[in-house]
Every structure is written in C-alpha cells, then in structure tokens.
C-alpha cells in the first residue's frame, strides 16, 4: 500500500478549527496575532482564512489513517507543533 497523501485544509476547516480553539494554541495557549478572513491577491478567490501564525495538527496522523475531520485536528503554535512531532526546539 502506498503512502497516503495529505490534502490541504479548506478555508472552512481552518476557520472551524480556529474558532473551536478560540484562536489559541491547544498546548500553551499562545494567541493568534492576525487570524481570520483576509483579502486574497488571487483573482480566483476574494478572501482566504489565515490562522495567524498558528498551525493545524492531526491528532491521528495521515500516515496512520487520520483524516481532515474537525475531531481529528487541533490548533498549535509552531513551537508546540514541533514538540508534538518530537523535534527539539
């Protein structure tokens, strides 16, 4: 079986995760600095959803069968995201 490819998060999923965690890192509580709907420079899209420096993390990884469902996603700051992946910071 081949490696599963990670799909990009839709703006709607980003917004739902952001609102669920109130724009804060689930681990340390760091607040997003500029999260929300912002104007896009693309002529195909008028707006996009910014996580304001925070990142979405899969609780169950895509490699282990995890999906982009709201119940499998949490919001983390870059530092906590690295720690979750075992990367020293």
Residue pairs with C-beta under 8 A, 6 or more apart in sequence:
3 63
4 62
4 63
4 65
5 62
6 62
7 68
9 17
9 56
9 68
9 73
11 47
11 48
11 49
12 49
13 56
13 68
13 70
13 73
14 49
14 51
14 56
15 37
15 49
16 70
17 56
17 70
17 73
17 74
17 75
18 32
18 35
18 36
18 49
18 51
18 52
18 54
18 75
20 70
20 75
21 74
21 75
23 31
23 32
23 35
23 52
23 54
23 75
24 30
24 31
24 32
24 75
25 54
25 75
25 76
25 77
25 80
26 74
26 75
26 76
26 80
27 76
27 77
27 80
27 83
27 84
28 77
28 79
28 80
30 54
30 77
30 79
30 80
32 51
32 52
32 53
32 54
33 52
33 53
34 50
34 52
34 53
35 49
35 50
35 51
35 52
35 53
35 54
36 49
36 50
36 52
37 47
37 48
37 49
37 50
38 47
38 48
38 49
38 50
39 46
39 47
40 46
40 47
40 48
42 48
51 75
53 77
53 78
54 75
54 76
54 77
54 78
55 75
55 76
55 77
55 78
55 81
56 73
56 74
56 75
56 76
57 73
57 74
57 75
57 76
57 81
57 84
58 66
58 68
58 72
58 73
59 66
59 72
59 73
59 74
60 66
60 72
66 72
76 84
79 89
82 88
82 89
83 89
